[in-house]
Amino acid sequence: MSAPACAASGLRVLVVDDDPLHRALMLALLRQLGVARPLAAGDGASGLAMLAGSPEAFDLVIADLNMPDMDGMAFVRRAGARGAASFVLSSAFDAGMLACAMHGARAHGLPMAGVLPKPIEPARLAGLLAAATLAAATCAAPAPLAAPVCARWSPAVLARALAAGQFEPYFQPQCDLGDGACRQVEILARWRHPRLGLLGPEHFIDVMEASGLLDALSENLLGKALGWCARWDGAGIAFRLALNVSPRSVQRPDFPDRMLVMARTYGIAAQRIILELTETALPEYAADLLDSVVRLRMHGFELAIDDFGIGYSSLQRVAALPVTEVKIDRSFVRAAGASEKGLRILCSMIELAASLGLRVVAEGIETDADASLVRALGCAIGQGYFLARPMPGPALAPWYRQRQRLREGAALGVQ
């Protein structure tokens, strides 16, 4: 294999494996794939020492699962606090064992990039390096100040920020996996803090929900997003807008009327607004919730189940609610790429949704392999960093036009 362009040359990669032949093979493959100076350790203790003694964090640590004294699971748990950006577990065990190990590590909060079955496939290793390179580039520029944890923000501070208009919608495209077109976007909350810059929802959502501010935030974001939608319409670009809403908000008797007033105010048809309900947060057949979703659907709003498959009653939810779309949680996409069992589960979910006439969106499309897999299984729409990152309103139309030019160019090339 010839070495590719050295996009991965700056990556710091550590291989931890007790087999000297396999260590040598991995180091050779990494160099061929562009990693300039990969390092290796012969056991877990040596790997921990290298992590602790390194002046810089490693971008990727590839650990053998089956090692004496300290196995790969124990190693990554202990290494998680030593400054590695992401871990990969490698083994000759079957795919089901590797997938289970990966999910177990993620359950401990460890950043797992994936698994690497033995014998090593260079293409699979190259994909992991490409993802690590992208992650390293994304994180290269540190924030000017460390963002505070969510608990530091009081409801009063968040209420003042909301009143001052500091919250704004970002938009993440959901793209057709066949022709590449983008016809709908998800609205995501961002806080443009006057001192700390842009903060994600992990810094404020929990407090706002607990303090009753989430209704006001959702309507604030939707109003601003509808304003952008009207601008895009004027430029000949039509999107559906998807917004995650709290079931607690939807249960309020006046919720459907408020949504309808907002849509009419901005001249956006209700049919172009998708309200996403997170499955795990849904109450069990609450009468007020059922009343609201029926009224919303009667007015034309679409209804999606977010994180589909995570809860214990997915099929009951689909049967009980007049949903038009399901969003398959990213964990199922990851599992499908890691094991035959995961692949069969994802295939069954997509087939079920399609048989019920529901639109299916797969979350967590982070690589070309993810996109190819879910497309082959019949899922039409994907969302994830491989397709497009969240972006502010002013950036979406230029992104869309550039994507259209690329699609048109590709179509001419095919012809």
C-alpha positions in Angstrom: 0.0 0.0 0.0 1.4 3.4 -0.9 1.3 6.1 1.7 -1.5 8.6 1.2 -1.2 12.4 1.5 0.1 13.1 5.0 -3.2 14.3 6.5 -2.6 12.0 9.4 1.1 12.9 9.8 0.5 15.0 12.8 -1.6 12.5 14.7 -0.2 11.1 17.9 -1.1 7.4 17.9 -0.3 4.8 20.6 -0.6 1.1 20.1 -0.9 -1.1 23.2 -0.6 -4.8 22.4 1.3 -7.7 24.1 2.0 -9.5 20.8 5.4 -8.2 19.4 4.5 -9.2 15.8 1.2 -7.5 15.9 2.8 -4.4 17.4 5.3 -4.3 14.5 2.6 -4.8 11.9 0.4 -2.0 13.4 3.3 0.4 13.5 4.2 -0.4 9.8 0.6 0.1 8.7 0.3 3.4 10.6 3.4 4.7 8.9 2.1 3.6 5.5 -1.1 5.4 6.2 0.7 8.6 6.9 1.3 8.7 10.7 4.8 10.0 11.1 5.8 8.7 14.5 3.4 6.1 16.0 4.4 4.7 19.4 3.8 1.3 21.0 3.6 -0.3 24.4 3.8 -4.0 25.2 1.2 -4.1 28.0 -1.3 -2.0 29.8 1.0 -0.8 32.5 3.6 0.4 30.0 0.8 2.1 28.0 -0.4 4.0 31.1 3.1 5.1 31.9 3.5 6.4 28.3 0.2 8.3 28.6 1.2 9.8 31.9 4.6 10.8 30.8 3.7 12.4 27.5 3.8 16.2 27.4 1.0 16.1 24.8 -2.3 14.2 24.6 -2.5 11.3 22.2 -5.1 11.6 19.5 -5.8 7.9 19.2 -5.0 4.9 21.4 -5.4 1.5 19.9 -5.5 -1.2 22.6 -5.7 -5.0 22.3 -8.7 -6.4 24.1 -7.1 -9.7 25.3 -3.9 -8.9 27.2 -2.5 -10.6 30.3 -2.4 -8.8 33.7 -4.4 -5.8 32.4 -6.9 -6.5 29.6 -8.0 -3.9 27.1 -11.2 -3.0 29.0 -9.3 -2.4 32.3 -6.7 -0.4 30.4 -9.1 2.0 28.6 -11.0 2.6 31.9 -7.7 3.6 33.6 -6.4 5.4 30.6 -9.5 7.5 30.2 -8.2 10.1 32.7 -4.7 10.2 31.2 -5.4 12.6 28.3 -6.2 10.5 25.2 -8.7 12.0 22.8 -10.2 8.7 21.6 -9.8 4.9 22.0 -10.0 1.9 19.7 -10.3 -1.7 20.9 -8.7 -4.4 18.7 -9.1 -8.1 18.9 -9.5 -11.4 17.2 -12.7 -12.1 19.2 -15.9 -12.1 17.2 -17.7 -8.9 16.2 -20.4 -9.3 18.8 -17.7 -9.4 21.6 -16.0 -6.3 20.2 -19.3 -4.4 19.9 -20.2 -5.3 23.5 -16.8 -4.1 24.7 -17.1 -0.8 22.8 -20.6 -0.2 24.2 -19.3 -1.0 27.7 -16.5 1.5 27.4 -18.9 4.2 26.1 -21.2 3.4 29.1 -18.2 4.4 31.3 -18.1 7.7 29.4 -15.0 6.9 27.4 -14.5 8.4 24.0 -14.5 5.4 21.7 -13.7 5.8 18.0 -14.7 2.3 17.1 -13.3 -1.2 17.0 -10.6 -2.9 14.9 -11.0 -6.6 14.3 -8.0 -8.8 13.7 -6.6 -9.5 11.2 -6.3 -5.8 10.6 -8.0 -4.4 7.4 -5.9 -1.4 6.2 -9.0 0.4 4.9 -10.7 0.2 8.2 -7.7 1.5 10.0 -7.5 4.3 7.5 -11.1 5.2 8.2 -10.3 5.5 12.0 -7.3 7.7 11.2 -9.4 9.9 9.0 -12.0 10.4 11.7 -9.2 11.1 14.3 -7.6 13.6 11.9 -10.9 15.4 11.5 -11.5 15.5 15.3 -8.0 16.8 15.9 -8.5 19.6 13.3 -11.8 20.5 14.9 -10.3 20.7 18.4 -7.1 22.4 17.3 -8.2 26.0 18.2 -8.9 26.2 22.0 -11.7 28.3 23.3 -10.5 31.6 24.8 -12.1 30.7 28.1 -13.2 27.4 29.5 -17.0 27.2 29.3 -18.6 26.7 32.8 -20.6 23.7 33.6 -24.4 23.8 33.4 -24.9 23.9 37.2 -23.2 27.3 37.5 -25.9 29.1 35.6 -28.9 30.1 37.7 -32.4 30.3 36.3 -32.3 34.0 36.8 -29.1 34.4 34.7 -30.6 32.2 31.9 -33.9 34.1 32.0 -32.0 37.4 31.5 -30.0 35.9 28.7 -33.2 34.8 27.0 -34.8 38.2 27.4 -31.7 39.8 26.0 -31.9 37.7 22.8 -28.6 35.8 23.4 -30.0 32.4 22.3 -30.0 31.6 18.6 -30.8 28.7 16.3 -28.1 26.7 14.6 -29.2 24.5 11.8 -27.9 21.0 11.0 -28.9 19.7 7.5 -30.5 16.3 7.1 -29.5 15.1 3.7 -30.9 12.6 1.2 -28.5 9.7 1.1 -29.3 9.0 -2.5 -29.1 12.2 -4.4 -27.4 14.3 -1.7 -30.2 16.9 -1.6 -31.0 18.7 1.6 -34.7 19.3 2.1 -34.9 19.6 5.9 -32.8 20.9 8.8 -32.9 20.5 12.5 -33.0 23.5 14.8 -30.3 23.3 17.5 -30.0 25.7 20.5 -26.9 27.8 21.0 -26.2 30.5 23.6 -24.0 33.4 22.4 -22.6 34.4 25.7 -21.2 38.0 25.7 -18.0 36.9 27.4 -17.5 33.2 26.8 -18.7 33.0 23.2 -20.9 30.2 21.8 -22.1 27.6 24.3 -23.9 24.4 23.4 -27.1 23.1 25.0 -25.2 20.9 27.6 -24.5 24.2 29.4 -28.1 25.3 29.9 -30.8 22.9 28.8 -31.1 20.9 32.0 -31.5 24.1 34.1 -33.9 25.6 31.7 -36.1 22.5 31.7 -36.1 22.2 35.5 -36.9 25.9 36.0 -39.7 26.1 33.4 -37.8 28.2 30.9 -37.8 25.6 28.1 -41.1 26.6 26.6 -39.9 30.2 26.2 -36.6 29.0 24.7 -38.3 26.6 22.2 -40.7 29.3 21.0 -37.8 31.9 20.8 -35.7 29.5 18.7 -38.6 28.5 16.5 -39.6 32.1 15.9 -36.1 33.0 14.8 -35.8 29.9 12.7 -39.1 30.7 10.9 -37.7 34.1 10.2 -34.7 32.5 8.5 -37.0 30.1 6.7 -39.0 33.0 5.2 -35.7 34.6 4.0 -34.6 31.3 2.4 -38.0 31.0 0.7 -37.4 34.4 -0.8 -34.1 33.1 -2.2 -35.8 30.0 -3.7 -34.6 27.6 -1.0 -37.3 25.6 0.7 -36.6 23.6 3.9 -38.7 21.7 6.4 -37.7 22.7 10.0 -37.4 20.1 12.7 -37.4 21.2 16.4 -37.1 19.0 19.5 -39.8 19.9 22.0 -40.4 18.8 25.5 -43.4 16.5 26.0 -44.2 18.6 29.0 -44.6 21.6 26.7 -46.7 19.7 24.2 -49.1 18.6 26.9 -50.2 22.2 27.6 -53.7 22.7 26.1 -52.7 25.9 24.3 -49.5 24.5 22.7 -51.1 23.6 19.3 -52.7 27.1 19.0 -49.4 28.8 19.8 -47.5 26.8 17.2 -50.2 27.6 14.6 -50.0 31.3 15.3 -46.3 31.3 14.9 -46.4 29.5 11.6 -49.0 31.9 10.2 -47.1 34.9 11.5 -44.1 34.0 9.4 -46.1 32.6 6.5 -44.7 29.1 6.8 -47.0 26.2 6.2 -47.5 24.0 9.2 -46.7 21.0 7.0 -43.1 22.2 6.9 -42.6 22.1 10.7 -41.6 18.8 12.3 -41.9 18.6 16.1 -39.6 16.0 17.5 -40.5 14.2 20.7 -37.7 12.3 22.5 -38.9 8.8 23.1 -37.4 8.3 26.5 -39.1 11.5 27.8 -42.6 10.6 26.7 -45.1 10.0 29.4 -47.1 6.8 29.2 -50.2 7.6 27.2 -50.9 11.0 28.9 -54.3 12.2 27.8 -53.2 15.8 27.4 -50.3 14.7 25.2 -52.6 12.6 23.0 -55.0 15.5 22.6 -52.2 17.9 21.6 -50.6 15.7 19.0 -53.9 14.9 17.4 -54.6 18.6 17.1 -51.1 19.4 15.8 -51.5 16.7 13.1 -55.0 18.0 12.2 -53.4 21.4 11.6 -50.7 19.8 9.4 -47.7 19.8 11.7 -45.5 16.7 11.3 -44.5 14.6 14.3 -41.2 12.7 14.8 -40.0 10.3 17.5 -36.4 11.3 18.3 -33.8 8.7 19.5 -36.1 6.0 18.2 -35.3 2.5 19.7 -33.7 3.8 22.9 -36.8 3.4 25.1 -38.6 0.2 26.1 -41.8 0.7 24.2 -40.7 2.0 20.7 -43.4 0.0 18.9 -46.1 1.1 21.3 -45.1 4.8 20.8 -45.4 4.4 17.0 -48.7 2.7 17.3 -50.2 5.2 19.8 -49.1 8.4 18.3 -49.7 9.8 14.8 -46.1 10.1 13.9 -44.8 10.8 10.4 -41.1 10.3 11.0 -38.7 8.3 13.2 -35.1 9.3 13.9 -32.9 6.3 14.6 -30.5 6.9 17.4 -26.8 7.1 16.5 -26.0 4.1 18.8 -27.8 1.8 16.3 -25.7 3.1 13.4 -22.5 2.5 15.3 -23.6 -1.0 16.4 -24.5 -1.9 12.8 -21.0 -1.1 11.7 -19.5 -3.2 14.4 -21.4 -6.5 14.5 -23.8 -8.7 12.5 -26.3 -8.6 15.3 -26.3 -4.8 15.2 -26.7 -4.8 11.5 -29.7 -7.0 11.6 -31.3 -4.8 14.3 -30.8 -1.6 12.3 -32.1 -3.3 9.1 -35.3 -4.4 11.0 -35.9 -0.9 12.4 -35.6 0.7 8.9 -37.8 -2.0 7.3 -40.5 -1.6 10.0 -40.6 2.2 9.7 -40.8 2.0 5.9 -43.6 -0.6 6.0 -45.6 1.9 8.2 -45.0 4.7 5.6 -42.8 6.7 8.0 -39.9 8.8 6.9 -36.7 7.6 8.4 -33.7 9.7 9.5 -30.5 8.0 10.7 -28.5 10.1 13.2 -24.8 9.8 13.7 -23.6 9.6 10.1 -19.9 10.4 10.8 -18.2 8.5 8.0 -18.7 7.6 4.3 -19.0 4.0 5.5 -21.9 5.0 7.8 -23.7 6.7 4.9 -23.2 3.8 2.6 -24.4 1.3 5.2 -27.7 3.0 6.1 -28.3 3.9 2.4 -27.9 0.2 1.5 -30.4 -0.8 4.2 -33.0 1.5 2.7 -32.8 4.6 4.9 -33.3 7.7 2.8 -32.1 10.5 5.0 -29.1 11.0 7.2 -27.8 13.5 9.7 -24.3 13.8 11.1 -20.9 15.5 10.8 -20.0 13.6 7.6 -22.9 15.2 5.8 -22.9 18.7 7.4 -22.1 20.3 10.8 -24.5 22.6 12.6 -24.2 26.1 11.2 -25.8 29.6 11.9 -28.6 31.0 9.8 -26.4 33.2 7.5 -24.2 30.2 6.6 -26.9 27.8 5.5 -27.9 29.3 2.2 -24.3 29.6 0.9 -23.7 26.0 2.1 -26.8 24.8 0.2 -25.9 26.6 -3.0 -22.4 25.1 -2.9 -23.9 21.6 -2.3 -26.2 22.2 -5.3 -23.3 23.1 -7.5 -21.4 20.0 -6.5 -24.5 17.8 -7.1 -25.0 19.4 -10.5 -21.4 18.9 -11.4 -21.5 15.3 -10.4 -24.6 14.7 -12.5 -23.0 16.2 -15.5 -19.9 14.0 -14.9 -22.1 10.9 -14.8 -23.8 11.8 -18.0 
